[in-house]
Structures are given as structure tokens and as C-alpha cells.
Amino acid sequence: MKNYIYIFLFIFAIPIIAAEDFYSLSAKKINGDTLHFSELRGKKLMIVNVASLCGYTYQYAELQKLYEEFGGDNFEIIAFPANNFSNQEPGTDEDIEDFCKENYNVTFTMMSKISVKGFDKHSVYQWLTDGSINGQVYQEVMWNFQKYCITEEGKIWKIFSSQTSPLHNDIKTWLKQNVSIAENNDLNEIIAVYPNPANDFIMIDAIDTNDDVIIYNTLGIEQLRLNSPDATNGVHSINISALPAGTYIIRIGNQSKIFVKI
């Protein structure tokens, strides 16, 4: 079986952004209680903006199904009702809560209605959408039911569009992986990527020569694929000169190991 290993690296001279701590955030739940994101530390999260009158409203059922399969100590869905798109969430918190319970029997965490874009954008969505705050990526919310997947360490793993089902195989595979950066420090002694930051080439040590190497950008879009690249004494040399400056993810094989190289 092939193993996947995810490595974040910087290409060219990328300035290091001092990210604000995801776990310093807080927001009001639909029942009026405050959710301190520090309570979510160590869990994978899906943060999604929802609406009751949208063509994607049926995804409430898919979100609930995902939560029933994976929710608990290791995963939580945080849903923010928002009325930013075509007046598709006009109701009050009470209206929205009743709608979700009566139509979809929602048991995942529902938040109080907020704005996810514009001058009154909530601080949670300021963090999610602004790379100068999250230290990773700029990605505005394009429509209802856009999904931000957050790792156990409070980092953005991937962003999925409204069209992508919450039950997509990539999401379910990610949730099946019991991965923590803190748990995988031992891999630094096995896998080495250098130089980092890099310019035209990167070298990767100690990889099974049968493993494919796939490079993604931070939005999860494939940029480069090498099928079982040649290695000399266990070291792969990969030409990345065609890639634009930015942050990338290297995936090797099929193992759920993640670590960050800055």
C-alpha cells in the first residue's frame, strides 16, 4: 500500500506571516451561549456558512449524516447561518433553529446568524478568509455552504466549494485519518525535505521509490505529479522551477502523516 505524507514548504523567498491563533476566536451559538474556540483544540473541524432557502440547503442532511458518522471527540461541524447571498437566510436564530430541527434533525453545533463577507464580516470569517490573519491563504466565501476544513492544530487543511458534498470521499478520508502534527515529530528523522525555503529544486530523503509524489497548493489544487520518481541512494530531486512563489503541500503515498516545514 502506498503511503501519503504531507509537507508544507515555501518556494522562493516567501515572507513568513505571523498568524493569529485560531483558538483565540469565539462566537455566539444559536442558543445564546458563547463558543470559545479553545474548547475545540485537538479536533478536526468543518466550518460552513448555511442558509435555509438555498439550492444547497439539502446539504444540511449530508452534514448531519457526516456528523453522525464522525462527530464526537475528534470532529465537530460548526455551522454559521448567514444572509449574505440573495437573502437566502432571512430568519431569526429561533426560526433557523426550528427549521434545522424540524427538517433535518440537526445535532451538530449551530451558531448565531452572522455576516461572512463585507464590512461587517464576523471575526471568525475574517480569520478564515484573510491570509494576513490565518497565515496561510486568502479565500473569500463565494456562496452558501462553502466548507473550511480545519486540522487538530487550528490550521486550514482544505476549502471546499458549495458544490462539493460534505460526504465527498476526500473529506471522509481526511476524517478517518488520526493525524496530529505533534504526534508525528518522529517523521522528521525519517523524511527530510531541503532546502526549505527552496528555489528551483527540492530534495526529499528516505522515500519508498514506489511512491508517487504529488504537489498541491493550499487550496488543494494539484500542481505537479511525479509517478514513482527516480531516486539516488534514497534521495529524490524534484524540479519545482515551474511553480509560482507560494506555499505548497507534498503528498507521498497513502499515509496519514502531516508535518510543517517553515
C-alpha positions as CSV (number, residue, x, y, z in Angstrom):
1,M,0.0,0.0,0.0
2,K,1.3,3.4,-0.9
3,N,1.9,6.0,1.9
4,Y,0.9,9.7,1.8
5,I,3.0,12.2,3.7
6,Y,2.0,15.9,3.7
7,I,4.8,18.5,3.9
8,F,4.2,22.3,3.8
9,L,7.1,24.2,2.2
10,F,7.8,27.7,1.0
11,I,9.0,28.2,-2.6
12,F,11.4,31.2,-3.2
13,A,11.7,33.9,-0.6
14,I,8.2,33.9,0.9
15,P,7.8,36.3,3.9
16,I,6.7,34.4,7.0
17,I,3.3,35.7,8.2
18,A,2.7,35.7,11.9
19,A,-0.7,34.1,12.1
20,E,-3.3,34.9,14.7
21,D,-4.2,31.9,16.9
22,F,-7.3,30.2,15.6
23,Y,-8.1,29.1,19.2
24,S,-8.3,32.7,20.4
25,L,-11.5,33.1,18.5
26,S,-15.0,32.9,19.9
27,A,-18.6,33.3,18.6
28,K,-22.2,33.0,19.9
29,K,-24.1,29.8,19.5
30,I,-27.7,29.8,18.2
31,N,-28.8,29.2,21.8
32,G,-27.0,32.3,23.0
33,D,-24.1,30.6,24.7
34,T,-20.5,31.6,23.8
35,L,-18.4,29.0,22.0
36,H,-14.7,29.6,22.8
37,F,-12.7,28.0,20.1
38,S,-10.1,27.0,22.7
39,E,-12.7,24.3,23.6
40,L,-12.2,22.8,20.1
41,R,-8.4,22.3,20.3
42,G,-7.4,18.8,19.1
43,K,-10.5,18.3,17.0
44,K,-10.9,18.4,13.2
45,L,-13.5,20.9,12.2
46,M,-15.7,21.8,9.3
47,I,-16.8,25.4,9.4
48,V,-19.7,26.1,7.0
49,N,-21.9,29.0,6.2
50,V,-25.5,27.8,5.9
51,A,-28.9,29.1,4.6
52,S,-32.5,27.9,4.7
53,L,-33.6,29.0,1.2
54,C,-30.6,28.0,-0.8
55,G,-30.3,25.4,-3.6
56,Y,-27.8,23.7,-1.4
57,T,-29.9,23.6,1.7
58,Y,-30.3,19.9,1.2
59,Q,-26.7,19.7,2.4
60,Y,-27.9,20.0,5.9
61,A,-28.9,16.3,5.6
62,E,-25.5,15.4,4.3
63,L,-23.8,17.4,7.1
64,Q,-25.9,15.6,9.7
65,K,-25.0,12.3,8.1
66,L,-21.3,13.2,8.2
67,Y,-21.6,14.2,11.8
68,E,-23.4,11.0,12.8
69,E,-20.6,9.0,11.3
70,F,-17.6,11.0,12.5
71,G,-18.7,13.6,15.1
72,G,-17.6,13.4,18.7
73,D,-14.3,13.8,20.5
74,N,-12.3,14.1,17.2
75,F,-14.6,16.0,14.9
76,E,-17.1,18.8,15.0
77,I,-19.2,20.7,12.5
78,I,-19.6,24.4,13.2
79,A,-22.5,25.9,11.1
80,F,-22.9,29.7,10.7
81,P,-26.2,30.9,9.3
82,A,-25.6,33.9,7.1
83,N,-27.8,36.1,4.9
84,N,-25.1,37.4,2.6
85,F,-26.2,35.7,-0.6
86,S,-29.6,36.6,-2.3
87,N,-31.4,37.0,1.0
88,Q,-31.5,33.2,1.4
89,E,-31.3,33.2,5.2
90,P,-33.8,35.9,6.3
91,G,-34.9,34.2,9.5
92,T,-34.1,34.8,13.1
93,D,-31.9,32.5,15.2
94,E,-35.1,30.9,16.6
95,D,-36.6,30.5,13.1
96,I,-33.3,28.9,11.9
97,E,-33.0,26.5,14.8
98,D,-36.6,25.3,14.4
99,F,-36.1,24.8,10.7
100,C,-33.0,22.7,11.2
101,K,-34.5,20.6,13.9
102,E,-37.8,20.0,12.1
103,N,-36.5,19.3,8.7
104,Y,-33.0,17.8,9.2
105,N,-32.8,16.8,12.9
106,V,-29.6,18.7,13.2
107,T,-27.4,17.8,16.2
108,F,-24.1,19.4,15.2
109,T,-23.2,22.9,16.5
110,M,-25.4,25.7,15.1
111,M,-24.1,29.2,15.6
112,S,-25.9,32.5,15.8
113,K,-26.5,34.2,12.5
114,I,-23.6,36.4,11.3
115,S,-22.2,38.1,8.2
116,V,-19.5,36.1,6.4
117,K,-18.4,38.9,4.0
118,G,-18.3,42.7,3.7
119,F,-17.7,45.4,6.2
120,D,-19.5,43.6,9.0
121,K,-17.7,40.2,8.4
122,H,-17.5,38.3,11.7
123,S,-14.1,37.8,13.2
124,V,-14.2,34.0,12.6
125,Y,-14.6,34.6,8.9
126,Q,-12.0,37.4,8.9
127,W,-9.6,34.7,10.1
128,L,-10.8,32.1,7.6
129,T,-10.6,34.3,4.6
130,D,-7.6,36.6,5.2
131,G,-4.1,35.1,4.7
132,S,-2.6,38.0,6.7
133,I,-4.6,36.8,9.7
134,N,-4.6,33.0,9.3
135,G,-1.0,32.9,7.9
136,Q,-2.0,30.5,5.1
137,V,-4.5,31.5,2.4
138,Y,-6.7,34.2,1.1
139,Q,-10.1,32.8,0.1
140,E,-13.4,34.7,0.3
141,V,-16.7,33.0,0.8
142,M,-18.3,32.6,-2.7
143,W,-21.7,31.2,-1.8
144,N,-23.7,29.4,0.9
145,F,-22.4,26.1,2.1
146,Q,-18.7,26.8,1.5
147,K,-16.7,24.5,3.7
148,Y,-13.4,25.3,5.6
149,C,-11.8,22.2,7.0
150,I,-9.5,22.8,10.0
151,T,-6.9,20.5,11.4
152,E,-6.4,19.5,15.0
153,E,-3.7,22.2,15.2
154,G,-6.1,25.0,14.1
155,K,-4.8,25.3,10.5
156,I,-6.8,25.3,7.3
157,W,-6.5,21.9,5.6
158,K,-8.7,22.5,2.6
159,I,-11.6,24.7,1.4
160,F,-14.5,23.0,-0.4
161,S,-16.9,24.9,-2.6
162,S,-20.7,24.9,-2.2
163,Q,-21.0,22.3,-5.0
164,T,-18.9,19.7,-3.0
165,S,-20.9,17.4,-0.9
166,P,-19.9,17.2,2.8
167,L,-19.8,13.4,2.1
168,H,-17.1,13.8,-0.6
169,N,-14.5,11.0,-0.4
170,D,-11.6,13.4,0.3
171,I,-13.4,14.7,3.4
172,K,-14.3,11.3,4.7
173,T,-10.7,10.0,4.1
174,W,-9.4,13.0,6.0
175,L,-11.7,12.3,8.9
176,K,-10.6,8.7,9.0
177,Q,-7.0,9.8,9.5
178,N,-6.0,10.1,13.1
179,V,-3.3,12.7,12.4
180,S,-1.7,15.3,14.6
181,I,1.4,17.2,13.8
182,A,2.5,16.9,17.5
183,E,2.2,13.1,17.1
184,N,4.4,12.9,14.1
185,N,7.6,14.7,15.1
186,D,9.4,11.4,14.8
187,L,9.0,11.6,11.0
188,N,11.5,14.5,10.9
189,E,14.1,11.8,11.5
190,I,12.8,9.7,8.6
191,I,11.7,12.2,5.9
192,A,13.8,15.3,5.0
193,V,12.9,18.0,2.5
194,Y,15.5,20.6,1.7
195,P,16.3,23.3,1.0
196,N,13.3,24.9,2.6
197,P,12.5,27.6,1.5
198,A,13.5,26.3,-1.9
199,N,14.2,27.8,-5.3
200,D,14.3,25.5,-8.4
201,F,14.8,22.1,-6.8
202,I,13.8,20.3,-3.6
203,M,15.4,17.1,-2.3
204,I,13.4,14.5,-0.4
205,D,15.2,11.8,1.6
206,A,14.1,8.3,2.6
207,I,11.0,7.8,0.4
208,D,10.0,4.5,-1.0
209,T,10.8,4.6,-4.7
210,N,7.3,3.1,-5.4
211,D,5.6,6.2,-4.0
212,D,4.1,8.9,-6.2
213,V,4.9,12.5,-5.3
214,I,2.1,15.0,-5.7
215,I,2.4,18.7,-5.1
216,Y,-0.7,20.8,-4.2
217,N,-1.3,24.4,-3.5
218,T,-3.0,25.4,-0.3
219,L,-6.4,25.2,-1.9
220,G,-5.9,21.5,-2.6
221,I,-5.4,22.0,-6.4
222,E,-2.8,19.7,-7.9
223,Q,0.2,21.5,-9.3
224,L,2.7,18.7,-10.1
225,R,2.7,14.9,-10.1
226,L,5.6,12.5,-10.4
227,N,4.9,8.8,-10.7
228,S,7.4,6.9,-8.7
229,P,10.3,9.4,-9.4
230,D,13.8,8.1,-9.7
231,A,16.0,8.3,-6.6
232,T,19.7,8.0,-5.9
233,N,20.6,6.5,-2.6
234,G,17.0,7.1,-1.4
235,V,17.1,10.8,-2.3
236,H,14.6,12.3,-4.8
237,S,15.4,15.5,-6.7
238,I,12.3,17.3,-7.8
239,N,12.3,20.3,-10.2
240,I,9.9,22.9,-9.0
241,S,11.1,25.8,-11.1
242,A,7.8,26.0,-13.0
243,L,5.8,26.6,-9.8
244,P,5.0,30.2,-8.9
245,A,6.1,31.6,-5.5
246,G,3.8,30.3,-2.7
247,T,3.1,27.6,-0.1
248,Y,2.7,24.0,-1.3
249,I,1.8,20.6,0.1
250,I,3.7,17.5,-1.0
251,R,1.8,14.2,-0.8
252,I,3.7,11.0,-0.9
253,G,2.0,7.6,-0.8
254,N,-1.1,6.9,1.4
255,Q,0.0,7.6,5.0
256,S,-1.8,10.0,7.2
257,K,1.2,11.9,8.5
258,I,1.5,15.6,8.5
259,F,4.3,18.0,9.5
260,V,5.1,21.6,8.8
261,K,8.4,22.9,7.5
262,I,8.7,26.7,7.7
